[in-house]
Amino acid sequence: MKPYVRAMTRNVRGLKLFQTRQAFKTREGILNAISVLGNPQPHEIKGYLDRKSERPEHKWGQVLDYDEIHPKERKITMRTIHRWLRVLSKEGLVNHMDSRYSLSE
């Protein structure tokens, strides 16, 4: 196998692993938000997750990474929340009634 093909294969595997981890974190974050908030609407879930993802102010002399410089890019979108709520509803983990969501028993 040529070196550039091997490098591309490694990059694709790394990207798939990142997507899997990110999907797991998003799923767990939404389930956690529903359990903490009780019977929330999607915009309440978004507010909870956005507040949870905010980072404290940095101190002078500290090296910043890209995520701290651009915090808006870390926020979850309503489209993602609705997509995950639909998936969780189909799996039977979440009940949907009148634009509110609760955990199944």
PDB file as gemmi writes it, atoms N, CA and C in Angstrom:
CRYST1    1.000    1.000    1.000  90.00  90.00  90.00 P 1                      
ATOM      1  N   MET A   1       0.853  -1.175   0.000  1.00  0.00           N  
ATOM      2  CA  MET A   1       0.000   0.000   0.000  1.00  0.00           C  
ATOM      3  C   MET A   1       0.900   1.239   0.000  1.00  0.00           C  
ATOM      4  N   LYS A   2       0.553   2.200  -0.825  1.00  0.00           N  
ATOM      5  CA  LYS A   2       1.355   3.412  -0.940  1.00  0.00           C  
ATOM      6  C   LYS A   2       1.188   4.271   0.315  1.00  0.00           C  
ATOM      7  N   PRO A   3       2.220   5.049   0.649  1.00  0.00           N  
ATOM      8  CA  PRO A   3       2.175   5.835   1.892  1.00  0.00           C  
ATOM      9  C   PRO A   3       1.009   6.814   1.960  1.00  0.00           C  
ATOM     10  N   TYR A   4       0.659   7.471   0.851  1.00  0.00           N  
ATOM     11  CA  TYR A   4      -0.419   8.451   0.917  1.00  0.00           C  
ATOM     12  C   TYR A   4      -1.772   7.762   1.083  1.00  0.00           C  
ATOM     13  N   VAL A   5      -1.931   6.550   0.558  1.00  0.00           N  
ATOM     14  CA  VAL A   5      -3.184   5.804   0.757  1.00  0.00           C  
ATOM     15  C   VAL A   5      -3.297   5.376   2.215  1.00  0.00           C  
ATOM     16  N   ARG A   6      -2.178   4.940   2.795  1.00  0.00           N  
ATOM     17  CA  ARG A   6      -2.169   4.545   4.201  1.00  0.00           C  
ATOM     18  C   ARG A   6      -2.520   5.740   5.093  1.00  0.00           C  
ATOM     19  N   ALA A   7      -1.969   6.909   4.781  1.00  0.00           N  
ATOM     20  CA  ALA A   7      -2.256   8.117   5.567  1.00  0.00           C  
ATOM     21  C   ALA A   7      -3.727   8.512   5.440  1.00  0.00           C  
ATOM     22  N   MET A   8      -4.277   8.408   4.226  1.00  0.00           N  
ATOM     23  CA  MET A   8      -5.700   8.744   4.042  1.00  0.00           C  
ATOM     24  C   MET A   8      -6.590   7.775   4.803  1.00  0.00           C  
ATOM     25  N   THR A   9      -6.241   6.502   4.801  1.00  0.00           N  
ATOM     26  CA  THR A   9      -7.014   5.494   5.526  1.00  0.00           C  
ATOM     27  C   THR A   9      -6.981   5.792   7.017  1.00  0.00           C  
ATOM     28  N   ARG A  10      -5.824   6.161   7.527  1.00  0.00           N  
ATOM     29  CA  ARG A  10      -5.695   6.492   8.947  1.00  0.00           C  
ATOM     30  C   ARG A  10      -6.532   7.726   9.276  1.00  0.00           C  
ATOM     31  N   ASN A  11      -6.537   8.727   8.386  1.00  0.00           N  
ATOM     32  CA  ASN A  11      -7.335   9.928   8.620  1.00  0.00           C  
ATOM     33  C   ASN A  11      -8.830   9.630   8.614  1.00  0.00           C  
ATOM     34  N   VAL A  12      -9.275   8.755   7.717  1.00  0.00           N  
ATOM     35  CA  VAL A  12     -10.684   8.393   7.658  1.00  0.00           C  
ATOM     36  C   VAL A  12     -11.094   7.653   8.924  1.00  0.00           C  
ATOM     37  N   ARG A  13     -10.243   6.741   9.387  1.00  0.00           N  
ATOM     38  CA  ARG A  13     -10.533   6.030  10.643  1.00  0.00           C  
ATOM     39  C   ARG A  13     -10.608   7.000  11.810  1.00  0.00           C  
ATOM     40  N   GLY A  14      -9.688   7.957  11.849  1.00  0.00           N  
ATOM     41  CA  GLY A  14      -9.697   8.957  12.916  1.00  0.00           C  
ATOM     42  C   GLY A  14     -10.955   9.810  12.880  1.00  0.00           C  
ATOM     43  N   LEU A  15     -11.394  10.180  11.694  1.00  0.00           N  
ATOM     44  CA  LEU A  15     -12.611  10.977  11.557  1.00  0.00           C  
ATOM     45  C   LEU A  15     -13.836  10.188  11.999  1.00  0.00           C  
ATOM     46  N   LYS A  16     -13.911   8.915  11.615  1.00  0.00           N  
ATOM     47  CA  LYS A  16     -15.030   8.072  12.032  1.00  0.00           C  
ATOM     48  C   LYS A  16     -15.058   7.921  13.548  1.00  0.00           C  
ATOM     49  N   LEU A  17     -13.890   7.742  14.156  1.00  0.00           N  
ATOM     50  CA  LEU A  17     -13.812   7.626  15.612  1.00  0.00           C  
ATOM     51  C   LEU A  17     -14.269   8.921  16.278  1.00  0.00           C  
ATOM     52  N   PHE A  18     -13.850  10.064  15.732  1.00  0.00           N  
ATOM     53  CA  PHE A  18     -14.281  11.357  16.269  1.00  0.00           C  
ATOM     54  C   PHE A  18     -15.795  11.510  16.169  1.00  0.00           C  
ATOM     55  N   GLN A  19     -16.376  11.150  15.014  1.00  0.00           N  
ATOM     56  CA  GLN A  19     -17.825  11.270  14.827  1.00  0.00           C  
ATOM     57  C   GLN A  19     -18.582  10.370  15.796  1.00  0.00           C  
ATOM     58  N   THR A  20     -18.068   9.174  16.033  1.00  0.00           N  
ATOM     59  CA  THR A  20     -18.708   8.254  16.966  1.00  0.00           C  
ATOM     60  C   THR A  20     -18.679   8.814  18.378  1.00  0.00           C  
ATOM     61  N   ARG A  21     -17.532   9.336  18.785  1.00  0.00           N  
ATOM     62  CA  ARG A  21     -17.421   9.930  20.131  1.00  0.00           C  
ATOM     63  C   ARG A  21     -18.335  11.144  20.272  1.00  0.00           C  
ATOM     64  N   GLN A  22     -18.362  11.987  19.240  1.00  0.00           N  
ATOM     65  CA  GLN A  22     -19.192  13.187  19.288  1.00  0.00           C  
ATOM     66  C   GLN A  22     -20.668  12.820  19.356  1.00  0.00           C  
ATOM     67  N   ALA A  23     -21.087  11.812  18.601  1.00  0.00           N  
ATOM     68  CA  ALA A  23     -22.484  11.372  18.629  1.00  0.00           C  
ATOM     69  C   ALA A  23     -22.843  10.842  20.006  1.00  0.00           C  
ATOM     70  N   PHE A  24     -21.948  10.090  20.627  1.00  0.00           N  
ATOM     71  CA  PHE A  24     -22.205   9.566  21.965  1.00  0.00           C  
ATOM     72  C   PHE A  24     -22.331  10.702  22.975  1.00  0.00           C  
ATOM     73  N   LYS A  25     -21.428  11.696  22.885  1.00  0.00           N  
ATOM     74  CA  LYS A  25     -21.486  12.835  23.810  1.00  0.00           C  
ATOM     75  C   LYS A  25     -22.785  13.626  23.638  1.00  0.00           C  
ATOM     76  N   THR A  26     -23.212  13.826  22.389  1.00  0.00           N  
ATOM     77  CA  THR A  26     -24.443  14.567  22.127  1.00  0.00           C  
ATOM     78  C   THR A  26     -25.643  13.818  22.664  1.00  0.00           C  
ATOM     79  N   ARG A  27     -25.689  12.535  22.401  1.00  0.00           N  
ATOM     80  CA  ARG A  27     -26.798  11.698  22.884  1.00  0.00           C  
ATOM     81  C   ARG A  27     -26.883  11.724  24.408  1.00  0.00           C  
ATOM     82  N   GLU A  28     -25.750  11.505  25.066  1.00  0.00           N  
ATOM     83  CA  GLU A  28     -25.729  11.507  26.523  1.00  0.00           C  
ATOM     84  C   GLU A  28     -26.056  12.887  27.085  1.00  0.00           C  
ATOM     85  N   GLY A  29     -25.592  13.938  26.417  1.00  0.00           N  
ATOM     86  CA  GLY A  29     -25.893  15.291  26.868  1.00  0.00           C  
ATOM     87  C   GLY A  29     -27.384  15.595  26.808  1.00  0.00           C  
ATOM     88  N   ILE A  30     -28.048  15.165  25.747  1.00  0.00           N  
ATOM     89  CA  ILE A  30     -29.488  15.407  25.621  1.00  0.00           C  
ATOM     90  C   ILE A  30     -30.258  14.595  26.651  1.00  0.00           C  
ATOM     91  N   LEU A  31     -29.878  13.329  26.848  1.00  0.00           N  
ATOM     92  CA  LEU A  31     -30.545  12.519  27.870  1.00  0.00           C  
ATOM     93  C   LEU A  31     -30.326  13.102  29.266  1.00  0.00           C  
ATOM     94  N   ASN A  32     -29.127  13.583  29.533  1.00  0.00           N  
ATOM     95  CA  ASN A  32     -28.839  14.206  30.826  1.00  0.00           C  
ATOM     96  C   ASN A  32     -29.662  15.485  31.008  1.00  0.00           C  
ATOM     97  N   ALA A  33     -29.774  16.280  29.949  1.00  0.00           N  
ATOM     98  CA  ALA A  33     -30.553  17.518  30.035  1.00  0.00           C  
ATOM     99  C   ALA A  33     -32.022  17.216  30.332  1.00  0.00           C  
ATOM    100  N   ILE A  34     -32.566  16.188  29.709  1.00  0.00           N  
ATOM    101  CA  ILE A  34     -33.967  15.824  29.955  1.00  0.00           C  
ATOM    102  C   ILE A  34     -34.151  15.353  31.391  1.00  0.00           C  
ATOM    103  N   SER A  35     -33.196  14.584  31.909  1.00  0.00           N  
ATOM    104  CA  SER A  35     -33.327  14.102  33.287  1.00  0.00           C  
ATOM    105  C   SER A  35     -33.195  15.239  34.297  1.00  0.00           C  
ATOM    106  N   VAL A  36     -32.341  16.213  34.013  1.00  0.00           N  
ATOM    107  CA  VAL A  36     -32.156  17.337  34.944  1.00  0.00           C  
ATOM    108  C   VAL A  36     -33.336  18.309  34.877  1.00  0.00           C  
ATOM    109  N   LEU A  37     -33.791  18.616  33.661  1.00  0.00           N  
ATOM    110  CA  LEU A  37     -34.847  19.614  33.481  1.00  0.00           C  
ATOM    111  C   LEU A  37     -36.243  19.055  33.715  1.00  0.00           C  
ATOM    112  N   GLY A  38     -36.393  17.754  33.671  1.00  0.00           N  
ATOM    113  CA  GLY A  38     -37.696  17.157  33.945  1.00  0.00           C  
ATOM    114  C   GLY A  38     -38.511  16.910  32.688  1.00  0.00           C  
ATOM    115  N   ASN A  39     -39.221  17.912  32.231  1.00  0.00           N  
ATOM    116  CA  ASN A  39     -40.130  17.780  31.093  1.00  0.00           C  
ATOM    117  C   ASN A  39     -39.908  18.963  30.142  1.00  0.00           C  
ATOM    118  N   PRO A  40     -38.705  19.055  29.524  1.00  0.00           N  
ATOM    119  CA  PRO A  40     -38.351  20.268  28.780  1.00  0.00           C  
ATOM    120  C   PRO A  40     -38.828  20.275  27.333  1.00  0.00           C  
ATOM    121  N   GLN A  41     -38.859  21.473  26.772  1.00  0.00           N  
ATOM    122  CA  GLN A  41     -39.044  21.659  25.341  1.00  0.00           C  
ATOM    123  C   GLN A  41     -37.654  21.719  24.704  1.00  0.00           C  
ATOM    124  N   PRO A  42     -37.567  21.540  23.380  1.00  0.00           N  
ATOM    125  CA  PRO A  42     -36.239  21.539  22.733  1.00  0.00           C  
ATOM    126  C   PRO A  42     -35.416  22.805  22.984  1.00  0.00           C  
ATOM    127  N   HIS A  43     -36.047  23.979  23.005  1.00  0.00           N  
ATOM    128  CA  HIS A  43     -35.253  25.190  23.229  1.00  0.00           C  
ATOM    129  C   HIS A  43     -34.708  25.246  24.658  1.00  0.00           C  
ATOM    130  N   GLU A  44     -35.392  24.619  25.615  1.00  0.00           N  
ATOM    131  CA  GLU A  44     -34.869  24.557  26.977  1.00  0.00           C  
ATOM    132  C   GLU A  44     -33.669  23.615  27.049  1.00  0.00           C  
ATOM    133  N   ILE A  45     -33.720  22.521  26.284  1.00  0.00           N  
ATOM    134  CA  ILE A  45     -32.584  21.602  26.214  1.00  0.00           C  
ATOM    135  C   ILE A  45     -31.378  22.323  25.614  1.00  0.00           C  
ATOM    136  N   LYS A  46     -31.606  23.097  24.551  1.00  0.00           N  
ATOM    137  CA  LYS A  46     -30.520  23.851  23.921  1.00  0.00           C  
ATOM    138  C   LYS A  46     -29.905  24.842  24.901  1.00  0.00           C  
ATOM    139  N   GLY A  47     -30.744  25.561  25.631  1.00  0.00           N  
ATOM    140  CA  GLY A  47     -30.222  26.508  26.613  1.00  0.00           C  
ATOM    141  C   GLY A  47     -29.384  25.827  27.681  1.00  0.00           C  
ATOM    142  N   TYR A  48     -29.846  24.679  28.146  1.00  0.00           N  
ATOM    143  CA  TYR A  48     -29.104  23.931  29.169  1.00  0.00           C  
ATOM    144  C   TYR A  48     -27.746  23.480  28.626  1.00  0.00           C  
ATOM    145  N   LEU A  49     -27.746  22.917  27.421  1.00  0.00           N  
ATOM    146  CA  LEU A  49     -26.491  22.429  26.837  1.00  0.00           C  
ATOM    147  C   LEU A  49     -25.543  23.575  26.503  1.00  0.00           C  
ATOM    148  N   ASP A  50     -26.082  24.714  26.060  1.00  0.00           N  
ATOM    149  CA  ASP A  50     -25.229  25.872  25.770  1.00  0.00           C  
ATOM    150  C   ASP A  50     -24.587  26.412  27.044  1.00  0.00           C  
ATOM    151  N   ARG A  51     -25.364  26.498  28.122  1.00  0.00           N  
ATOM    152  CA  ARG A  51     -24.799  26.968  29.391  1.00  0.00           C  
ATOM    153  C   ARG A  51     -23.743  25.998  29.907  1.00  0.00           C  
ATOM    154  N   LYS A  52     -23.972  24.715  29.711  1.00  0.00           N  
ATOM    155  CA  LYS A  52     -23.037  23.714  30.194  1.00  0.00           C  
ATOM    156  C   LYS A  52     -21.722  23.741  29.405  1.00  0.00           C  
ATOM    157  N   SER A  53     -21.782  24.120  28.122  1.00  0.00           N  
ATOM    158  CA  SER A  53     -20.579  24.105  27.292  1.00  0.00           C  
ATOM    159  C   SER A  53     -19.742  25.373  27.409  1.00  0.00           C  
ATOM    160  N   GLU A  54     -20.259  26.397  28.078  1.00  0.00           N  
ATOM    161  CA  GLU A  54     -19.490  27.636  28.214  1.00  0.00           C  
ATOM    162  C   GLU A  54     -18.275  27.399  29.099  1.00  0.00           C  
ATOM    163  N   ARG A  55     -17.202  28.049  28.748  1.00  0.00           N  
ATOM    164  CA  ARG A  55     -15.966  27.902  29.513  1.00  0.00           C  
ATOM    165  C   ARG A  55     -15.698  29.187  30.295  1.00  0.00           C  
ATOM    166  N   PRO A  56     -15.029  29.075  31.430  1.00  0.00           N  
ATOM    167  CA  PRO A  56     -14.692  30.279  32.196  1.00  0.00           C  
ATOM    168  C   PRO A  56     -13.663  31.132  31.463  1.00  0.00           C  
ATOM    169  N   GLU A  57     -13.582  32.386  31.856  1.00  0.00           N  
ATOM    170  CA  GLU A  57     -12.612  33.306  31.255  1.00  0.00           C  
ATOM    171  C   GLU A  57     -11.192  32.781  31.479  1.00  0.00           C  
ATOM    172  N   HIS A  58     -10.330  33.021  30.493  1.00  0.00           N  
ATOM    173  CA  HIS A  58      -8.953  32.572  30.618  1.00  0.00           C  
ATOM    174  C   HIS A  58      -8.144  33.571  31.435  1.00  0.00           C  
ATOM    175  N   LYS A  59      -7.030  33.116  31.970  1.00  0.00           N  
ATOM    176  CA  LYS A  59      -6.135  33.976  32.728  1.00  0.00           C  
ATOM    177  C   LYS A  59      -5.006  34.424  31.814  1.00  0.00           C  
ATOM    178  N   TRP A  60      -4.475  35.585  32.066  1.00  0.00           N  
ATOM    179  CA  TRP A  60      -3.391  36.109  31.248  1.00  0.00           C  
ATOM    180  C   TRP A  60      -2.179  35.208  31.360  1.00  0.00           C  
ATOM    181  N   GLY A  61      -1.514  35.009  30.240  1.00  0.00           N  
ATOM    182  CA  GLY A  61      -0.335  34.169  30.208  1.00  0.00           C  
ATOM    183  C   GLY A  61      -0.646  32.713  29.923  1.00  0.00           C  
ATOM    184  N   GLN A  62      -1.912  32.372  29.856  1.00  0.00           N  
ATOM    185  CA  GLN A  62      -2.305  30.990  29.589  1.00  0.00           C  
ATOM    186  C   GLN A  62      -2.409  30.778  28.072  1.00  0.00           C  
ATOM    187  N   VAL A  63      -1.966  29.648  27.601  1.00  0.00           N  
ATOM    188  CA  VAL A  63      -2.052  29.335  26.186  1.00  0.00           C  
ATOM    189  C   VAL A  63      -3.483  28.905  25.874  1.00  0.00           C  
ATOM    190  N   LEU A  64      -4.076  29.541  24.857  1.00  0.00           N  
ATOM    191  CA  LEU A  64      -5.447  29.239  24.489  1.00  0.00           C  
ATOM    192  C   LEU A  64      -5.476  28.281  23.310  1.00  0.00           C  
ATOM    193  N   ASP A  65      -6.440  27.390  23.311  1.00  0.00           N  
ATOM    194  CA  ASP A  65      -6.615  26.555  22.134  1.00  0.00           C  
ATOM    195  C   ASP A  65      -7.747  27.128  21.283  1.00  0.00           C  
ATOM    196  N   TYR A  66      -7.983  26.550  20.139  1.00  0.00           N  
ATOM    197  CA  TYR A  66      -8.956  27.077  19.184  1.00  0.00           C  
ATOM    198  C   TYR A  66     -10.362  27.119  19.776  1.00  0.00           C  
ATOM    199  N   ASP A  67     -10.720  26.124  20.571  1.00  0.00           N  
ATOM    200  CA  ASP A  67     -12.070  26.076  21.146  1.00  0.00           C  
ATOM    201  C   ASP A  67     -12.329  27.227  22.113  1.00  0.00           C  
ATOM    202  N   GLU A  68     -11.297  27.663  22.812  1.00  0.00           N  
ATOM    203  CA  GLU A  68     -11.484  28.770  23.741  1.00  0.00           C  
ATOM    204  C   GLU A  68     -11.552  30.105  23.023  1.00  0.00           C  
ATOM    205  N   ILE A  69     -10.906  30.207  21.871  1.00  0.00           N  
ATOM    206  CA  ILE A  69     -10.930  31.444  21.105  1.00  0.00           C  
ATOM    207  C   ILE A  69     -12.269  31.600  20.393  1.00  0.00           C  
ATOM    208  N   HIS A  70     -12.843  30.510  19.917  1.00  0.00           N  
ATOM    209  CA  HIS A  70     -14.100  30.517  19.164  1.00  0.00           C  
ATOM    210  C   HIS A  70     -15.166  29.702  19.890  1.00  0.00           C  
ATOM    211  N   PRO A  71     -15.719  30.199  20.993  1.00  0.00           N  
ATOM    212  CA  PRO A  71     -16.675  29.394  21.765  1.00  0.00           C  
ATOM    213  C   PRO A  71     -18.017  29.178  21.069  1.00  0.00           C  
ATOM    214  N   LYS A  72     -18.414  30.050  20.139  1.00  0.00           N  
ATOM    215  CA  LYS A  72     -19.712  29.895  19.484  1.00  0.00           C  
ATOM    216  C   LYS A  72     -19.783  28.618  18.654  1.00  0.00           C  
ATOM    217  N   GLU A  73     -18.662  28.187  18.127  1.00  0.00           N  
ATOM    218  CA  GLU A  73     -18.647  26.999  17.294  1.00  0.00           C  
ATOM    219  C   GLU A  73     -18.904  25.732  18.093  1.00  0.00           C  
ATOM    220  N   ARG A  74     -18.837  25.807  19.406  1.00  0.00           N  
ATOM    221  CA  ARG A  74     -19.064  24.643  20.255  1.00  0.00           C  
ATOM    222  C   ARG A  74     -20.537  24.459  20.590  1.00  0.00           C  
ATOM    223  N   LYS A  75     -21.365  25.416  20.268  1.00  0.00           N  
ATOM    224  CA  LYS A  75     -22.779  25.346  20.632  1.00  0.00           C  
ATOM    225  C   LYS A  75     -23.520  24.370  19.722  1.00  0.00           C  
ATOM    226  N   ILE A  76     -24.472  23.672  20.293  1.00  0.00           N  
ATOM    227  CA  ILE A  76     -25.259  22.688  19.550  1.00  0.00           C  
ATOM    228  C   ILE A  76     -26.398  23.414  18.833  1.00  0.00           C  
ATOM    229  N   THR A  77     -26.787  22.923  17.679  1.00  0.00           N  
ATOM    230  CA  THR A  77     -27.852  23.562  16.908  1.00  0.00           C  
ATOM    231  C   THR A  77     -29.194  22.918  17.223  1.00  0.00           C  
ATOM    232  N   MET A  78     -30.259  23.665  16.955  1.00  0.00           N  
ATOM    233  CA  MET A  78     -31.607  23.124  17.179  1.00  0.00           C  
ATOM    234  C   MET A  78     -31.868  21.936  16.257  1.00  0.00           C  
ATOM    235  N   ARG A  79     -31.313  21.991  15.071  1.00  0.00           N  
ATOM    236  CA  ARG A  79     -31.494  20.875  14.127  1.00  0.00           C  
ATOM    237  C   ARG A  79     -30.947  19.578  14.713  1.00  0.00           C  
ATOM    238  N   THR A  80     -29.769  19.653  15.334  1.00  0.00           N  
ATOM    239  CA  THR A  80     -29.166  18.472  15.948  1.00  0.00           C  
ATOM    240  C   THR A  80     -30.012  17.979  17.114  1.00  0.00           C  
ATOM    241  N   ILE A  81     -30.507  18.905  17.920  1.00  0.00           N  
ATOM    242  CA  ILE A  81     -31.342  18.512  19.059  1.00  0.00           C  
ATOM    243  C   ILE A  81     -32.612  17.824  18.578  1.00  0.00           C  
ATOM    244  N   HIS A  82     -33.279  18.384  17.581  1.00  0.00           N  
ATOM    245  CA  HIS A  82     -34.500  17.767  17.058  1.00  0.00           C  
ATOM    246  C   HIS A  82     -34.203  16.390  16.455  1.00  0.00           C  
ATOM    247  N   ARG A  83     -33.084  16.274  15.752  1.00  0.00           N  
ATOM    248  CA  ARG A  83     -32.727  14.992  15.150  1.00  0.00           C  
ATOM    249  C   ARG A  83     -32.512  13.935  16.225  1.00  0.00           C  
ATOM    250  N   TRP A  84     -31.786  14.290  17.283  1.00  0.00           N  
ATOM    251  CA  TRP A  84     -31.542  13.323  18.348  1.00  0.00           C  
ATOM    252  C   TRP A  84     -32.810  13.015  19.133  1.00  0.00           C  
ATOM    253  N   LEU A  85     -33.658  13.988  19.335  1.00  0.00           N  
ATOM    254  CA  LEU A  85     -34.917  13.719  20.029  1.00  0.00           C  
ATOM    255  C   LEU A  85     -35.780  12.752  19.224  1.00  0.00           C  
ATOM    256  N   ARG A  86     -35.773  12.899  17.913  1.00  0.00           N  
ATOM    257  CA  ARG A  86     -36.530  11.981  17.057  1.00  0.00           C  
ATOM    258  C   ARG A  86     -35.952  10.571  17.150  1.00  0.00           C  
ATOM    259  N   VAL A  87     -34.627  10.441  17.129  1.00  0.00           N  
ATOM    260  CA  VAL A  87     -33.981   9.132  17.235  1.00  0.00           C  
ATOM    261  C   VAL A  87     -34.277   8.499  18.584  1.00  0.00           C  
ATOM    262  N   LEU A  88     -34.150   9.267  19.645  1.00  0.00           N  
ATOM    263  CA  LEU A  88     -34.401   8.740  20.985  1.00  0.00           C  
ATOM    264  C   LEU A  88     -35.866   8.362  21.174  1.00  0.00           C  
ATOM    265  N   SER A  89     -36.779   9.085  20.535  1.00  0.00           N  
ATOM    266  CA  SER A  89     -38.198   8.738  20.599  1.00  0.00           C  
ATOM    267  C   SER A  89     -38.460   7.410  19.893  1.00  0.00           C  
ATOM    268  N   LYS A  90     -37.831   7.217  18.737  1.00  0.00           N  
ATOM    269  CA  LYS A  90     -38.007   5.961  17.999  1.00  0.00           C  
ATOM    270  C   LYS A  90     -37.422   4.779  18.763  1.00  0.00           C  
ATOM    271  N   GLU A  91     -36.346   5.003  19.508  1.00  0.00           N  
ATOM    272  CA  GLU A  91     -35.739   3.938  20.306  1.00  0.00           C  
ATOM    273  C   GLU A  91     -36.537   3.651  21.571  1.00  0.00           C  
ATOM    274  N   GLY A  92     -37.457   4.525  21.915  1.00  0.00           N  
ATOM    275  CA  GLY A  92     -38.273   4.322  23.102  1.00  0.00           C  
ATOM    276  C   GLY A  92     -37.651   4.834  24.392  1.00  0.00           C  
ATOM    277  N   LEU A  93     -36.582   5.591  24.291  1.00  0.00           N  
ATOM    278  CA  LEU A  93     -35.931   6.134  25.485  1.00  0.00           C  
ATOM    279  C   LEU A  93     -36.583   7.429  25.963  1.00  0.00           C  
ATOM    280  N   VAL A  94     -37.257   8.122  25.043  1.00  0.00           N  
ATOM    281  CA  VAL A  94     -37.838   9.424  25.346  1.00  0.00           C  
ATOM    282  C   VAL A  94     -39.291   9.433  24.891  1.00  0.00           C  
ATOM    283  N   ASN A  95     -40.155  10.008  25.719  1.00  0.00           N  
ATOM    284  CA  ASN A  95     -41.561  10.195  25.354  1.00  0.00           C  
ATOM    285  C   ASN A  95     -41.765  11.623  24.874  1.00  0.00           C  
ATOM    286  N   HIS A  96     -42.567  11.783  23.822  1.00  0.00           N  
ATOM    287  CA  HIS A  96     -42.855  13.097  23.255  1.00  0.00           C  
ATOM    288  C   HIS A  96     -44.346  13.371  23.396  1.00  0.00           C  
ATOM    289  N   MET A  97     -44.669  14.468  24.086  1.00  0.00           N  
ATOM    290  CA  MET A  97     -46.067  14.835  24.229  1.00  0.00           C  
ATOM    291  C   MET A  97     -46.181  16.354  24.278  1.00  0.00           C  
ATOM    292  N   ASP A  98     -46.920  16.908  23.320  1.00  0.00           N  
ATOM    293  CA  ASP A  98     -47.182  18.351  23.266  1.00  0.00           C  
ATOM    294  C   ASP A  98     -45.906  19.184  23.306  1.00  0.00           C  
ATOM    295  N   SER A  99     -44.980  18.890  22.441  1.00  0.00           N  
ATOM    296  CA  SER A  99     -43.693  19.585  22.280  1.00  0.00           C  
ATOM    297  C   SER A  99     -42.818  19.520  23.535  1.00  0.00           C  
ATOM    298  N   ARG A 100     -43.109  18.607  24.428  1.00  0.00           N  
ATOM    299  CA  ARG A 100     -42.275  18.393  25.616  1.00  0.00           C  
ATOM    300  C   ARG A 100     -41.762  16.958  25.590  1.00  0.00           C  
ATOM    301  N   TYR A 101     -40.608  16.772  26.184  1.00  0.00           N  
ATOM    302  CA  TYR A 101     -39.960  15.452  26.181  1.00  0.00           C  
ATOM    303  C   TYR A 101     -39.688  15.022  27.602  1.00  0.00           C  
ATOM    304  N   SER A 102     -39.845  13.739  27.851  1.00  0.00           N  
ATOM    305  CA  SER A 102     -39.534  13.164  29.157  1.00  0.00           C  
ATOM    306  C   SER A 102     -38.909  11.799  28.933  1.00  0.00           C  
ATOM    307  N   LEU A 103     -38.182  11.321  29.943  1.00  0.00           N  
ATOM    308  CA  LEU A 103     -37.564  10.012  29.837  1.00  0.00           C  
ATOM    309  C   LEU A 103     -38.612   8.924  30.011  1.00  0.00           C  
ATOM    310  N   SER A 104     -38.472   7.847  29.270  1.00  0.00           N  
ATOM    311  CA  SER A 104     -39.367   6.710  29.414  1.00  0.00           C  
ATOM    312  C   SER A 104     -39.054   5.997  30.723  1.00  0.00           C  
ATOM    313  N   GLU A 105     -40.015   5.298  31.218  1.00  0.00           N  
ATOM    314  CA  GLU A 105     -39.819   4.604  32.499  1.00  0.00           C  
ATOM    315  C   GLU A 105     -39.435   3.182  32.308  1.00  0.00           C  
TER     316      GLU A 105                                                      
END                                                                             
